[in-house]
Amino acid sequence: MARSKSSSEWLQEHFKDQYVLKSQKDGYRSRAAYKLLQIQEKDKLIKQGMNIVDLGSAPGGWSQVARQFVGSKGKVVALDILPMDQLAQVEFIQGDFQEDSVLEELLKVLNNQPVDLVISDMAPNVTGVKAVDQPKSMYLLELAIDLADQVLKPQGSLLMKVFQGEGFQPLLAELRKRYQKVITRKPDASRSRSSELYLLAKGFKG
C-alpha cells in the first residue's frame, strides 16, 4: 500500500532528526531518551539507590536512562502491553497494569518495597482525530496516577507525558491534590510543534 504524503514527510523528517541520529550513535533505543535526560539535567530527579517504575516502557529508552542513574543499589521495573527486548538490570513485565495479576507481579518484583519515582512516556495509538485521541490520552494519564497512588512512597514523584487540550486543567488540579508541587517541562528533544508536555509531580502526600 502506498504511503500518504504526510506519512512519507514524517518518515523523512524522523530519519533526519538530530535526536534519532544521536540515539543511534549513543546506543539509546529511542529519541525519547533525551527528553528524560534533559529533564534529569534540570531537575536531578533520578538519584542513586532509587526504586523506579517505568510505565509504557517499550522500546526501553527511558528505562535505559533510569538504569544509568540509579546505580547498582537501585531498581528499575518496566511495564508495557507491548513486548520489549531485554535490558541489563531492568526487570520487565509484559501486561496491562490495570489487571490485578500484573499489579501483583509488579509488587512481587519490587519485593513490596515502596517506589521513589514513577515515570511514564505513554501515549495512545493516535487516529489524528483530536476528539478521539485526547480522551484516550487522558484515560492513560488517569491510570498512571492511580498506579502511582498504589506504589509510591510518601514524598515520591511522578513524571508523565501529557497532551495539552480538553481535560488538562482538571488533571492538573487532581495532581495538585495529591502532590506538594507540580511543574511542567518541555524538553528541547520534544518537537516544538507537538502539544506534548511533561508534568513533574513532587512530594506525594500519600
MDTraj code that builds the backbone (N, CA, C; nanometers):
import mdtraj as md
import numpy as np

residues = "MET ALA ARG SER LYS SER SER SER GLU TRP LEU GLN GLU HIS PHE LYS ASP GLN TYR VAL LEU LYS SER GLN LYS ASP GLY TYR ARG SER ARG ALA ALA TYR LYS LEU LEU GLN ILE GLN GLU LYS ASP LYS LEU ILE LYS GLN GLY MET ASN ILE VAL ASP LEU GLY SER ALA PRO GLY GLY TRP SER GLN VAL ALA ARG GLN PHE VAL GLY SER LYS GLY LYS VAL VAL ALA LEU ASP ILE LEU PRO MET ASP GLN LEU ALA GLN VAL GLU PHE ILE GLN GLY ASP PHE GLN GLU ASP SER VAL LEU GLU GLU LEU LEU LYS VAL LEU ASN ASN GLN PRO VAL ASP LEU VAL ILE SER ASP MET ALA PRO ASN VAL THR GLY VAL LYS ALA VAL ASP GLN PRO LYS SER MET TYR LEU LEU GLU LEU ALA ILE ASP LEU ALA ASP GLN VAL LEU LYS PRO GLN GLY SER LEU LEU MET LYS VAL PHE GLN GLY GLU GLY PHE GLN PRO LEU LEU ALA GLU LEU ARG LYS ARG TYR GLN LYS VAL ILE THR ARG LYS PRO ASP ALA SER ARG SER ARG SER SER GLU LEU TYR LEU LEU ALA LYS GLY PHE LYS GLY".split()
xyz = np.array([
    [0.0845, -0.1196, 0.0000],
    [0.0000, 0.0000, 0.0000],
    [0.0888, 0.1256, 0.0000],
    [0.0600, 0.2212, -0.0848],
    [0.1406, 0.3424, -0.0951],
    [0.1244, 0.4276, 0.0300],
    [0.2343, 0.4883, 0.0727],
    [0.2286, 0.5760, 0.1887],
    [0.1677, 0.7099, 0.1489],
    [0.0963, 0.7721, 0.2428],
    [0.0419, 0.9053, 0.2177],
    [0.1568, 1.0055, 0.2166],
    [0.1304, 1.1228, 0.1583],
    [0.2338, 1.2271, 0.1507],
    [0.2800, 1.2674, 0.2900],
    [0.1829, 1.2842, 0.3843],
    [0.2186, 1.3273, 0.5196],
    [0.3002, 1.2200, 0.5907],
    [0.2672, 1.0929, 0.5666],
    [0.3420, 0.9820, 0.6276],
    [0.4849, 0.9791, 0.5763],
    [0.5023, 0.9968, 0.4458],
    [0.6366, 0.9985, 0.3863],
    [0.7185, 1.1154, 0.4386],
    [0.6538, 1.2316, 0.4516],
    [0.7234, 1.3501, 0.5039],
    [0.7682, 1.3261, 0.6466],
    [0.6789, 1.2626, 0.7275],
    [0.7128, 1.2343, 0.8672],
    [0.8332, 1.1414, 0.8739],
    [0.8349, 1.0388, 0.7897],
    [0.9463, 0.9434, 0.7902],
    [1.0777, 1.0115, 0.7527],
    [1.0712, 1.0985, 0.6506],
    [1.1923, 1.1708, 0.6086],
    [1.2440, 1.2582, 0.7224],
    [1.1507, 1.3292, 0.7866],
    [1.1888, 1.4166, 0.8989],
    [1.2454, 1.3333, 1.0132],
    [1.1811, 1.2202, 1.0408],
    [1.2216, 1.1340, 1.1521],
    [1.3666, 1.0877, 1.1350],
    [1.3996, 1.0410, 1.0162],
    [1.5333, 0.9849, 0.9962],
    [1.6422, 1.0914, 0.9845],
    [1.6012, 1.2182, 0.9659],
    [1.6992, 1.3284, 0.9674],
    [1.7070, 1.3938, 1.1058],
    [1.6149, 1.3575, 1.1939],
    [1.6048, 1.4177, 1.3268],
    [1.7364, 1.4009, 1.4034],
    [1.7859, 1.5105, 1.4619],
    [1.9154, 1.5050, 1.5315],
    [1.9122, 1.4075, 1.6489],
    [1.7960, 1.3960, 1.7149],
    [1.7884, 1.3067, 1.8311],
    [1.7742, 1.1604, 1.7892],
    [1.7161, 1.1364, 1.6739],
    [1.7129, 0.9995, 1.6198],
    [1.8554, 0.9556, 1.5873],
    [1.9296, 1.0448, 1.5189],
    [2.0681, 1.0142, 1.4821],
    [2.1554, 0.9986, 1.6067],
    [2.1327, 1.0857, 1.7048],
    [2.2100, 1.0818, 1.8293],
    [2.1811, 0.9537, 1.9076],
    [2.0545, 0.9131, 1.9098],
    [2.0187, 0.7911, 1.9845],
    [2.0854, 0.6683, 1.9229],
    [2.0946, 0.6668, 1.7908],
    [2.1617, 0.5549, 1.7229],
    [2.3109, 0.5537, 1.7580],
    [2.3701, 0.6720, 1.7629],
    [2.5131, 0.6843, 1.7941],
    [2.5410, 0.6483, 1.9406],
    [2.4542, 0.6940, 2.0310],
    [2.4777, 0.6761, 2.1748],
    [2.4254, 0.5426, 2.2289],
    [2.3532, 0.4688, 2.1444],
    [2.3058, 0.3376, 2.1872],
    [2.1756, 0.3381, 2.2655],
    [2.0994, 0.4476, 2.2545],
    [1.9672, 0.4504, 2.3182],
    [1.8634, 0.3931, 2.2224],
    [1.7601, 0.3337, 2.2789],
    [1.6598, 0.2658, 2.1966],
    [1.5596, 0.3604, 2.1322],
    [1.5536, 0.4841, 2.1778],
    [1.4604, 0.5799, 2.1172],
    [1.5090, 0.7218, 2.1434],
    [1.4623, 0.8139, 2.0580],
    [1.4963, 0.9550, 2.0764],
    [1.4363, 1.0082, 2.2063],
    [1.3319, 0.9399, 2.2573],
    [1.2662, 0.9831, 2.3811],
    [1.3619, 0.9821, 2.4999],
    [1.4694, 0.9046, 2.4903],
    [1.5674, 0.9004, 2.5993],
    [1.6185, 1.0405, 2.6325],
    [1.6323, 1.1250, 2.5296],
    [1.6879, 1.2585, 2.5516],
    [1.5893, 1.3508, 2.6231],
    [1.4611, 1.3219, 2.6103],
    [1.3627, 1.4005, 2.6854],
    [1.3845, 1.3789, 2.8350],
    [1.4002, 1.2522, 2.8732],
    [1.4227, 1.2220, 3.0145],
    [1.5602, 1.2725, 3.0599],
    [1.6620, 1.2576, 2.9758],
    [1.7957, 1.3080, 3.0109],
    [1.7938, 1.4590, 3.0356],
    [1.7187, 1.5317, 2.9529],
    [1.7132, 1.6775, 2.9675],
    [1.6342, 1.7185, 3.0916],
    [1.5286, 1.6435, 3.1232],
    [1.4540, 1.6698, 3.2473],
    [1.5422, 1.6368, 3.3682],
    [1.6163, 1.5263, 3.3572],
    [1.7086, 1.4864, 3.4640],
    [1.8159, 1.5927, 3.4869],
    [1.8675, 1.6482, 3.3783],
    [1.9708, 1.7512, 3.3891],
    [1.9191, 1.8734, 3.4648],
    [1.7919, 1.9065, 3.4413],
    [1.7323, 2.0246, 3.5035],
    [1.6881, 1.9985, 3.6471],
    [1.6271, 1.8831, 3.6699],
    [1.5597, 1.8590, 3.7984],
    [1.6297, 1.7600, 3.8908],
    [1.7351, 1.6925, 3.8407],
    [1.8062, 1.5926, 3.9238],
    [1.7059, 1.4980, 3.9906],
    [1.6153, 1.4493, 3.9085],
    [1.5020, 1.3708, 3.9564],
    [1.5421, 1.2302, 4.0007],
    [1.6307, 1.1671, 3.9237],
    [1.6702, 1.0282, 3.9499],
    [1.8000, 1.0273, 4.0288],
    [1.7971, 0.9562, 4.1416],
    [1.9154, 0.9502, 4.2280],
    [1.9564, 0.8053, 4.2515],
    [2.0795, 0.7877, 4.2916],
    [2.1315, 0.6533, 4.3193],
    [2.0473, 0.5834, 4.4262],
    [2.0246, 0.4532, 4.4028],
    [1.9538, 0.3714, 4.5011],
    [1.8021, 0.3780, 4.4927],
    [1.7495, 0.4547, 4.3986],
    [1.6031, 0.4676, 4.3865],
    [1.5393, 0.3413, 4.3299],
    [1.4131, 0.3205, 4.3667],
    [1.3265, 0.2232, 4.3004],
    [1.2372, 0.3000, 4.2040],
    [1.2398, 0.2613, 4.0766],
    [1.1656, 0.3346, 3.9730],
    [1.0782, 0.2385, 3.8936],
    [0.9562, 0.2823, 3.8640],
    [0.8661, 0.2082, 3.7753],
    [0.8474, 0.2902, 3.6483],
    [0.8716, 0.2261, 3.5343],
    [0.8595, 0.2901, 3.4025],
    [0.7369, 0.2328, 3.3320],
    [0.6329, 0.3146, 3.3181],
    [0.5075, 0.2704, 3.2555],
    [0.5101, 0.2959, 3.1055],
    [0.4603, 0.2005, 3.0283],
    [0.4606, 0.2145, 2.8829],
    [0.6030, 0.2212, 2.8319],
    [0.6850, 0.1283, 2.8798],
    [0.8304, 0.1390, 2.8669],
    [0.8868, 0.1106, 2.7281],
    [0.8208, 0.0250, 2.6487],
    [0.8765, -0.0160, 2.5186],
    [0.8986, 0.1060, 2.4282],
    [1.0096, 0.1125, 2.3556],
    [1.1135, 0.0105, 2.3381],
    [1.2217, 0.0081, 2.4455],
    [1.2173, 0.1035, 2.5415],
    [1.3093, 0.0956, 2.6539],
    [1.4021, 0.2136, 2.6743],
    [1.3838, 0.3221, 2.5984],
    [1.4719, 0.4388, 2.6095],
    [1.4742, 0.4999, 2.7489],
    [1.3564, 0.5152, 2.8084],
    [1.3501, 0.5751, 2.9421],
    [1.4079, 0.4805, 3.0475],
    [1.3843, 0.3504, 3.0313],
    [1.4411, 0.2534, 3.1262],
    [1.5930, 0.2565, 3.1224],
    [1.6488, 0.2725, 3.0024],
    [1.7949, 0.2823, 2.9889],
    [1.8491, 0.4010, 3.0684],
    [1.7841, 0.5147, 3.0546],
    [1.8285, 0.6356, 3.1249],
    [1.8138, 0.6168, 3.2760],
    [1.6994, 0.5663, 3.3189],
    [1.6756, 0.5452, 3.4620],
    [1.7821, 0.4528, 3.5213],
    [1.8131, 0.3465, 3.4479],
    [1.9105, 0.2477, 3.4952],
    [2.0487, 0.3124, 3.5140],
    [2.0820, 0.4033, 3.4234],
    [2.2100, 0.4744, 3.4305],
    [2.2302, 0.5447, 3.5634],
    [2.1215, 0.6063, 3.6130],
    [2.1325, 0.6955, 3.7282],
    [2.1054, 0.6284, 3.8623],
    [2.0341, 0.5161, 3.8653],
    [2.0007, 0.4558, 3.9962],
    [2.1176, 0.3759, 4.0545],
    [2.2116, 0.3355, 3.9702],
    [2.3276, 0.2623, 4.0190],
    [2.2950, 0.1192, 4.0605],
    [2.3938, 0.0540, 4.1170],
    [2.3814, -0.0889, 4.1470],
    [2.2810, -0.1187, 4.2582],
    [2.2555, -0.0227, 4.3450],
    [2.1628, -0.0458, 4.4568],
    [2.0187, -0.0078, 4.4217],
    [1.9988, 0.0534, 4.3069],
    [1.8640, 0.0918, 4.2651],
    [1.7976, -0.0181, 4.1843],
    [1.6690, 0.0015, 4.1580],
    [1.5931, -0.0974, 4.0814],
    [1.5030, -0.0254, 3.9813],
    [1.5004, -0.0766, 3.8585],
    [1.4100, -0.0240, 3.7561],
    [1.3202, -0.1381, 3.7102],
    [1.1889, -0.1169, 3.7223],
    [1.0912, -0.2145, 3.6753],
    [1.0117, -0.1494, 3.5629],
    [1.0127, -0.2124, 3.4464],
    [0.9462, -0.1592, 3.3274],
    [0.8208, -0.2393, 3.2979],
    [0.7128, -0.1706, 3.2601],
    [0.5874, -0.2363, 3.2248],
    [0.5391, -0.1870, 3.0896],
    [0.4867, -0.2792, 3.0101],
    [0.4236, -0.2407, 2.8834],
    [0.3364, -0.3554, 2.8348],
    [0.2300, -0.3190, 2.7631],
    [0.1468, -0.4208, 2.6974],
    [0.2252, -0.4842, 2.5828],
    [0.3109, -0.4021, 2.5199],
    [0.3923, -0.4493, 2.4073],
    [0.5157, -0.5224, 2.4587],
    [0.5723, -0.6118, 2.3772],
    [0.6979, -0.6758, 2.4176],
    [0.8127, -0.5749, 2.4166],
    [0.9131, -0.6016, 2.4965],
    [1.0315, -0.5161, 2.4992],
    [1.1543, -0.6055, 2.5112],
    [1.2536, -0.5829, 2.4255],
    [1.3773, -0.6605, 2.4330],
    [1.4430, -0.6393, 2.5688],
    [1.5053, -0.7432, 2.6177],
    [1.5662, -0.7404, 2.7499],
    [1.6712, -0.6306, 2.7610],
    [1.6725, -0.5663, 2.8779],
    [1.7731, -0.4665, 2.9099],
    [1.8463, -0.5126, 3.0352],
    [1.9769, -0.4972, 3.0375],
    [2.0549, -0.5379, 3.1544],
    [2.0073, -0.4640, 3.2788],
    [1.9836, -0.5394, 3.3839],
    [1.9467, -0.4850, 3.5155],
    [1.8143, -0.4084, 3.5156],
    [1.7291, -0.4397, 3.4202],
    [1.5920, -0.3867, 3.4195],
    [1.4965, -0.5053, 3.4199],
    [1.4059, -0.5057, 3.5150],
    [1.3039, -0.6108, 3.5212],
    [1.1864, -0.5672, 3.4340],
    [1.1476, -0.6511, 3.3394],
    [1.0374, -0.6154, 3.2501],
    [0.9174, -0.7054, 3.2732],
    [0.8015, -0.6432, 3.2853],
    [0.6748, -0.7159, 3.2980],
    [0.5878, -0.6795, 3.1793],
    [0.5511, -0.7779, 3.0994],
    [0.4620, -0.7514, 2.9866],
    [0.3184, -0.7793, 3.0304],
    [0.2335, -0.6772, 3.0140],
    [0.0939, -0.6941, 3.0519],
    [0.0289, -0.5600, 3.0763],
    [-0.0994, -0.5637, 3.1019],
    [-0.1801, -0.4445, 3.1274],
    [-0.1835, -0.4210, 3.2778],
    [-0.1262, -0.3087, 3.3219],
    [-0.1157, -0.2877, 3.4669],
    [-0.2501, -0.2579, 3.5328],
    [-0.3580, -0.2487, 3.4525],
    [-0.4920, -0.2401, 3.5124],
    [-0.5342, -0.3751, 3.5715],
    [-0.4712, -0.4822, 3.5226],
    [-0.5092, -0.6159, 3.5693],
    [-0.4426, -0.6468, 3.7024],
    [-0.5205, -0.7055, 3.7926],
    [-0.4703, -0.7364, 3.9270],
    [-0.3462, -0.8243, 3.9223],
    [-0.3447, -0.9205, 3.8286],
    [-0.2312, -1.0140, 3.8222],
    [-0.1011, -0.9414, 3.7882],
    [-0.1106, -0.8388, 3.7011],
    [0.0085, -0.7624, 3.6617],
    [0.0551, -0.6752, 3.7781],
    [-0.0404, -0.6146, 3.8477],
    [-0.0062, -0.5333, 3.9647],
    [0.0584, -0.6200, 4.0729],
    [0.0054, -0.7394, 4.0916],
    [0.0629, -0.8324, 4.1904],
    [0.2062, -0.8707, 4.1520],
    [0.2276, -0.8932, 4.0228],
    [0.3622, -0.9271, 3.9760],
    [0.4587, -0.8109, 3.9995],
    [0.4099, -0.6886, 3.9752],
    [0.4915, -0.5695, 3.9987],
    [0.5325, -0.5613, 4.1460],
    [0.4368, -0.5788, 4.2354],
    [0.4657, -0.5711, 4.3796],
    [0.5640, -0.6807, 4.4216],
    [0.5492, -0.7967, 4.3574],
    [0.6391, -0.9082, 4.3879],
    [0.7823, -0.8754, 4.3444],
    [0.7951, -0.8227, 4.2229],
    [0.9277, -0.7864, 4.1709],
    [0.9910, -0.6774, 4.2583],
    [0.9073, -0.5861, 4.3068],
    [0.9562, -0.4783, 4.3936],
    [0.9847, -0.5274, 4.5348],
    [0.9460, -0.6537, 4.5614],
    [0.9612, -0.7110, 4.6953],
    [0.8856, -0.6273, 4.7989],
    [0.7708, -0.5729, 4.7533],
    [0.6838, -0.4882, 4.8358],
    [0.7541, -0.3642, 4.8920],
    [0.8648, -0.3258, 4.8293],
    [0.9318, -0.2022, 4.8705],
    [0.8647, -0.0835, 4.8013],
    [0.8491, 0.0274, 4.8721],
    [0.7850, 0.1435, 4.8090],
    [0.8704, 0.2009, 4.6972],
    [0.8060, 0.2668, 4.6063],
    [0.8698, 0.3227, 4.4859],
    [0.8986, 0.4715, 4.5077],
    [1.0172, 0.5134, 4.4646],
    [1.0556, 0.6548, 4.4770],
    [1.0004, 0.7398, 4.3630],
    [0.9902, 0.6785, 4.2442],
    [0.9554, 0.7557, 4.1247],
    [0.8829, 0.6671, 4.0243],
    [0.7718, 0.7182, 3.9726],
    [0.7018, 0.6549, 3.8599],
    [0.7205, 0.7457, 3.7394],
    [0.7671, 0.6885, 3.6281],
    [0.7846, 0.7654, 3.5049],
    [0.6954, 0.7053, 3.3960],
    [0.6401, 0.7905, 3.3127],
    [0.5506, 0.7425, 3.2073],
    [0.5622, 0.8299, 3.0829],
    [0.6037, 0.7658, 2.9740],
    [0.6064, 0.8339, 2.8440],
    [0.4963, 0.7750, 2.7552],
    [0.3934, 0.7217, 2.8208],
    [0.2843, 0.6545, 2.7480],
    [0.2060, 0.7514, 2.6610],
    [0.1624, 0.7011, 2.5483],
    [0.0714, 0.7755, 2.4607],
    [-0.0169, 0.6733, 2.3900],
    [-0.1418, 0.7088, 2.3623],
    [-0.2282, 0.6144, 2.2917],
    [-0.1909, 0.6037, 2.1451],
    [-0.2385, 0.4988, 2.0797],
    [-0.2272, 0.4926, 1.9333],
    [-0.3180, 0.5993, 1.8764],
    [-0.2593, 0.6974, 1.8095],
    [-0.3385, 0.8126, 1.7657],
    [-0.4075, 0.7877, 1.6326],
    [-0.5252, 0.8482, 1.6212],
    [-0.6032, 0.8368, 1.4978],
    [-0.5895, 0.9636, 1.4135],
    [-0.5414, 1.0724, 1.4776],
    [-0.5374, 1.2010, 1.4097],
    [-0.6626, 1.2824, 1.4333],
    [-0.7618, 1.2205, 1.4995],
    [-0.8866, 1.2913, 1.5331],
    [-0.8773, 1.3327, 1.6802],
    [-0.8634, 1.4633, 1.7053],
    [-0.8360, 1.5114, 1.8407],
    [-0.9469, 1.4723, 1.9383],
    [-1.0703, 1.4734, 1.8916],
    [-1.1839, 1.4402, 1.9792],
    [-1.1784, 1.2951, 2.0266],
    [-1.1067, 1.2118, 1.9526],
    [-1.0883, 1.0708, 1.9905],
    [-0.9585, 1.0534, 2.0690],
    [-0.8516, 1.1149, 2.0199],
    [-0.7188, 1.0936, 2.0776],
    [-0.7033, 1.1541, 2.2178],
    [-0.7589, 1.2755, 2.2378],
    [-0.7391, 1.3434, 2.3668],
    [-0.8021, 1.2658, 2.4838],
    [-0.9272, 1.2182, 2.4722],
    [-0.9834, 1.1385, 2.5831],
    [-0.9039, 1.0112, 2.6103],
    [-0.8530, 0.9479, 2.5039],
    [-0.7718, 0.8266, 2.5218],
    [-0.6445, 0.8591, 2.5986],
    [-0.5841, 0.9728, 2.5650],
    [-0.4629, 1.0166, 2.6327],
    [-0.4906, 1.0449, 2.7800],
    [-0.6024, 1.1138, 2.8077],
    [-0.6382, 1.1469, 2.9461],
    [-0.6648, 1.0207, 3.0285],
    [-0.7241, 0.9228, 2.9646],
    [-0.7523, 0.7969, 3.0332],
    [-0.6221, 0.7288, 3.0763],
    [-0.5221, 0.7277, 2.9876],
    [-0.3926, 0.6690, 3.0218],
    [-0.3283, 0.7429, 3.1397],
    [-0.3426, 0.8747, 3.1412],
    [-0.2859, 0.9541, 3.2500],
    [-0.3539, 0.9213, 3.3825],
    [-0.4851, 0.9059, 3.3778],
    [-0.5591, 0.8691, 3.4999],
    [-0.5110, 0.7336, 3.5527],
    [-0.4832, 0.6405, 3.4604],
    [-0.4334, 0.5087, 3.5006],
    [-0.2957, 0.5211, 3.5657],
    [-0.2096, 0.6066, 3.5088],
    [-0.0750, 0.6271, 3.5641],
    [-0.0831, 0.6875, 3.7042],
    [-0.1725, 0.7841, 3.7215],
    [-0.1901, 0.8481, 3.8528],
    [-0.2397, 0.7453, 3.9545],
    [-0.3324, 0.6629, 3.9113],
    [-0.3890, 0.5603, 4.0002],
    [-0.2812, 0.4603, 4.0432],
    [-0.1982, 0.4177, 3.9475],
    [-0.0918, 0.3232, 3.9827],
    [0.0082, 0.3891, 4.0791],
    [0.0436, 0.5145, 4.0520],
    [0.1359, 0.5862, 4.1410],
    [0.0779, 0.5951, 4.2822],
    [-0.0532, 0.6174, 4.2927],
    [-0.1195, 0.6201, 4.4245],
    [-0.0931, 0.4912, 4.5014],
    [-0.0870, 0.3791, 4.4297],
    [-0.0752, 0.2485, 4.4939],
    [0.0684, 0.2095, 4.5297],
    [0.1657, 0.2618, 4.4561],
    [0.3030, 0.2128, 4.4775],
    [0.4012, 0.3166, 4.5311],
    [0.3716, 0.4459, 4.5158],
    [0.4681, 0.5483, 4.5572],
    [0.4783, 0.5591, 4.7084],
    [0.5993, 0.5860, 4.7537],
    [0.6164, 0.6132, 4.8958],
    [0.5857, 0.7618, 4.9210],
    [0.5550, 0.7987, 5.0457],
    [0.5349, 0.9408, 5.0758],
    [0.6562, 1.0224, 5.0315],
    [0.6299, 1.1365, 4.9729],
    [0.7316, 1.2273, 4.9165],
    [0.7877, 1.1788, 4.7824],
    [0.7356, 1.0670, 4.7297],
    [0.7774, 1.0184, 4.5990],
    [0.7323, 1.1121, 4.4870],
    [0.7764, 1.0819, 4.3642],
    [0.7468, 1.1704, 4.2498],
    [0.6887, 1.0921, 4.1327],
    [0.6181, 1.1647, 4.0479],
    [0.5570, 1.1098, 3.9262],
    [0.5911, 1.2026, 3.8104],
    [0.6458, 1.1452, 3.7038],
    [0.6749, 1.2224, 3.5817],
    [0.5993, 1.1580, 3.4677],
    [0.5152, 1.2357, 3.3979],
    [0.4379, 1.1749, 3.2891],
    [0.4141, 1.2724, 3.1749],
    [0.4027, 1.2115, 3.0567],
    [0.3743, 1.2890, 2.9355],
    [0.2260, 1.3206, 2.9283],
    [0.1952, 1.4457, 2.8947],
    [0.0560, 1.4864, 2.8760],
    [0.0458, 1.5629, 2.7437],
    [-0.0745, 1.5649, 2.6901],
    [-0.1020, 1.6464, 2.5717],
    [-0.1995, 1.7552, 2.6112],
    [-0.1621, 1.8796, 2.5824],
    [-0.2497, 1.9910, 2.6188],
    [-0.3778, 1.9832, 2.5378],
    [-0.4878, 2.0114, 2.6046],
    [-0.6187, 2.0039, 2.5394],
    [-0.7253, 1.9815, 2.6442],
    [-0.8398, 1.9369, 2.5995],
    [-0.9521, 1.9147, 2.6906],
    [-0.9129, 1.8150, 2.7998],
    [-0.9447, 1.8522, 2.9231],
    [-0.9152, 1.7640, 3.0362],
    [-0.7831, 1.7945, 3.1045],
    [-0.7010, 1.8818, 3.0443],
    [-0.5686, 1.9088, 3.1001],
    [-0.5772, 1.9807, 3.2347],
    [-0.6603, 2.0841, 3.2427],
    [-0.6698, 2.1613, 3.3675],
    [-0.7256, 2.0781, 3.4836],
    [-0.8339, 1.9995, 3.4629],
    [-0.8814, 1.9128, 3.5718],
    [-0.7751, 1.8128, 3.6169],
    [-0.6970, 1.7621, 3.5209],
    [-0.5901, 1.6682, 3.5545],
    [-0.4857, 1.7363, 3.6433],
    [-0.4513, 1.8565, 3.6077],
    [-0.3544, 1.9347, 3.6849],
    [-0.4059, 1.9561, 3.8275],
    [-0.5343, 1.9892, 3.8392],
    [-0.5956, 2.0109, 3.9709],
    [-0.5925, 1.8828, 4.0550],
    [-0.6150, 1.7698, 3.9880],
    [-0.6141, 1.6401, 4.0570],
    [-0.4740, 1.6095, 4.1104],
    [-0.3729, 1.6373, 4.0301],
    [-0.2349, 1.6139, 4.0729],
    [-0.1983, 1.7029, 4.1913],
    [-0.2455, 1.8266, 4.1878],
    [-0.2113, 1.9209, 4.2961],
    [-0.2733, 1.8806, 4.4296],
    [-0.3810, 1.8031, 4.4247],
    [-0.4384, 1.7496, 4.5488],
    [-0.3479, 1.6433, 4.6095],
    [-0.2786, 1.5710, 4.5215],
    [-0.2018, 1.4540, 4.5646],
    [-0.0546, 1.4840, 4.5944],
    [-0.0018, 1.5894, 4.5310],
    [0.1411, 1.6195, 4.5410],
    [0.1620, 1.7626, 4.5899],
    [0.2755, 1.7831, 4.6539],
    [0.3034, 1.9158, 4.7092],
    [0.3386, 2.0172, 4.6015],
    [0.3974, 1.9685, 4.4915],
    [0.4410, 2.0613, 4.3863],
    [0.4244, 1.9949, 4.2505],
    [0.3661, 2.0675, 4.1557],
    [0.3504, 2.0159, 4.0190],
    [0.4056, 2.1200, 3.9224],
    [0.5028, 2.0788, 3.8414],
    [0.5639, 2.1710, 3.7452],
    [0.5590, 2.1108, 3.6049],
    [0.5628, 2.1970, 3.5042],
    [0.5621, 2.1499, 3.3656],
    [0.7020, 2.1612, 3.3076],
    [0.7315, 2.0695, 3.2172],
    [0.8594, 2.0706, 3.1471],
    [0.8359, 2.0451, 2.9980],
    [0.9100, 2.1178, 2.9156],
    [0.9074, 2.0966, 2.7705],
    [1.0524, 2.0844, 2.7255],
    [1.1090, 1.9631, 2.7335],
    [1.2499, 1.9481, 2.6965],
    [1.2738, 1.9789, 2.5493],
    [1.3957, 2.0185, 2.5172],
    [1.4306, 2.0524, 2.3785],
    [1.4056, 1.9355, 2.2829],
    [1.4215, 1.8134, 2.3337],
    [1.4030, 1.6957, 2.2479],
    [1.2563, 1.6713, 2.2123],
    [1.1658, 1.7400, 2.2813],
    [1.0239, 1.7323, 2.2459],
    [0.9998, 1.8249, 2.1271],
    [0.9449, 1.7705, 2.0202],
    [0.9267, 1.8515, 1.8982],
    [0.8406, 1.9738, 1.9284],
    [0.8856, 2.0890, 1.8801],
    [0.8213, 2.2165, 1.9163],
    [0.6755, 2.2226, 1.8727],
    [0.6441, 2.1589, 1.7603],
    [0.5049, 2.1669, 1.7121],
    [0.4112, 2.0725, 1.7882],
    [0.4697, 1.9797, 1.8653],
    [0.3880, 1.8832, 1.9397],
    [0.3251, 1.9498, 2.0612],
    [0.2018, 1.9088, 2.0934],
    [0.1334, 1.9647, 2.2109],
    [0.1752, 1.8927, 2.3386],
    [0.2731, 1.8018, 2.3283],
    [0.3127, 1.7278, 2.4477],
    [0.3902, 1.8143, 2.5457],
    [0.3636, 1.7878, 2.6718],
    [0.4364, 1.8468, 2.7830],
    [0.4656, 1.7339, 2.8799],
    [0.5530, 1.7595, 2.9748],
    [0.5741, 1.6630, 3.0829],
    [0.5366, 1.7292, 3.2143],
    [0.4577, 1.6586, 3.2919],
    [0.4211, 1.7058, 3.4247],
    [0.5071, 1.6328, 3.5260],
    [0.5718, 1.7095, 3.6108],
    [0.6531, 1.6525, 3.7186],
    [0.5839, 1.6861, 3.8503],
    [0.5320, 1.5828, 3.9143],
    [0.4627, 1.5986, 4.0428],
    [0.5540, 1.5478, 4.1528],
    [0.5876, 1.6361, 4.2469],
    [0.6849, 1.6006, 4.3511],
    [0.6196, 1.6095, 4.4896],
    [0.6644, 1.5233, 4.5804],
    [0.6138, 1.5289, 4.7175],
    [0.4778, 1.4630, 4.7323],
    [0.4711, 1.3331, 4.6965],
    [0.3442, 1.2591, 4.7088],
    [0.2948, 1.2646, 4.8534],
    [0.1693, 1.3023, 4.8688],
    [0.1138, 1.3204, 5.0037],
    [0.0712, 1.1872, 5.0679],
    [0.0564, 1.0824, 4.9836],
    [0.0247, 0.9517, 5.0378],
    [-0.1190, 0.9405, 5.0872],
])
top = md.Topology()
chain = top.add_chain()
for i, resn in enumerate(residues, 1):
    res = top.add_residue(resn, chain, resSeq=i)
    for name in ("N", "CA", "C"):
        top.add_atom(name, md.element.get_by_symbol(name[0]), res)
traj = md.Trajectory(xyz[None], top)
